[in-house]
Amino acid sequence: SKGRLLEVDTPRRLYREPRTLAAFLAFGRANLLPEDGHLLAFRYEEVHLGGPLEALVLERREVRGEVLCRVRLPQGEAWVRLEGSPGERVRLGLAQIRRFPMEELS
């Protein structure tokens, strides 16, 4: 953000419903996947097992007491919070996903 004001709102809304990619990224790590000229953005804690997305677990790490897995989705790779093992196929769902124009990445 280079010292610029990105958005003005409550902390809760800025975290959950940011209007810009820069504001979304200012509040922590996120997964960004390309789709049709947009970026799909979500946080690892917004992913749950048992959804419509097929994924392959590539890597497993323990970070600050949490298990995080790097998974391959049709759109690319993402980090998610789940108990999985490399090579395991899982089905995932997203509690929340945001779409931002690809131009906001530059």
Protein Blocks (a to p, Z undefined) as FASTA:
>chain_A
ZZpafbgcdfklmmmmccbfklmmmnoccddddeehiacdddfklpcehiabdcddfbdc
deehiacdddddfkbccdddddddehiacddddfbdcdddfklmZZ
